Amino acid sequence: MAKIAIGAGHGYNTPGKRTPDGEREWSFNDKVVTAAIDELKNYENAEVLRLDDRTGKTDVSLSTRTTAANNFDADILISYHHNANTGNWGSWGGTETYHYPGSSGGSALAREFHPVIVDAMQLRDRGIKTANFHMLRESAMPAILIEGGFMDSTTDIKRMRSNSVLKQTGKDLAKAIAEYFNLKRKSSGGGGSKEYVEIITHSLWTYNSADWDDKAVIVNEGEVFTVIRDKFKVGGGYMYQIKSGLYITANPKYVRYYKG
C-alpha cells in the first residue's frame, strides 16, 4: 500500500495569497490537487490523505498538516503551491520544487516529480531548490513543496487560468506518483471510457519500443490513436503506448490527449 499525503497550500481567504487581480492562490492549488487525488483513485493500493481543507474555508495550520501526515505514516508528502514575487504584474515566472536541505529522500522525490510539473505547466524551469520550510522540515517522510508558477507573472497567469492545464497537471502528477510506487491501474471492466491521442503537428515519428532512437513509422496531423499505457517517463521526455503496440511522444506540443 502506497500512502500519499498531499495538500493545496493555504486556504481560500489566506491574506496576501492572491494575484494582483484578486484571484486566490488556493483556488489554483486546489484544482491541481483535486485532479491528482481523483486520478489516484484509478490505481490499486493507493491511500491518499488530503492535508488542507478541501472547501478552502479554513487555512489548516502547518503543524496540523505535518502531524496528520506523520500520524498517517505517509510514504511521501507533497505540498502544492503557486508563487508570487512583488505582488504586481511582472515578466518573471517559472516552476520550482523545494526539499529540505540534506534530505536525500526529499531530493530524490524532487528529481522524480519536478520535471513532470515543468512539462505539464510548460513554463520556465527554475530548478530544484532547498529551503527550511515547516512542511519539509517537520515531515517524517520524504517531502517536497512545489511552486507551479507565479501568480503575479504576466506569462504564468495565462497557464494558471486554464482549468484544463491545471487539471492535466494534477493528473500527470498522479500518474508520476503511480509510476514511482509501481502501482497497477484498476481494471475498467471493459465498460469504461478510453484514452486517445490526436496528432496536432504536421507529422510525427512513432517508436517500436520505449526508446527515442527506435523509430518506427511517421504519423500525420489529425490521426487519432487509442492509448493502452498512460504517460510515462522515457529519458528526458514522456511517452504513451498506443493500441498498435507502438509508442508515441506525450509532449502536448505534438499530441492532444483526451478521454472518449
Secondary structure by P-SEA (a helix, b strand, c coil): cbbbbbbcccccccccccccccccaaaaaaaaaaaaaaaacccccbbbbbcccccccccccaaaaaaaaaaacccbbbbbbbbbcccccccbbbbbbbbccccaaaaaaaaacaaaaaaaaccccccccccccccccccccbbbbbbcccccccaaaaaaacaaaaaaaaaaaaaaaaaaaccccccccccccccbbbbccccbbbbcccccccccccccccbbbbbcccccccccbbbbbccccbbbbccccccccccc
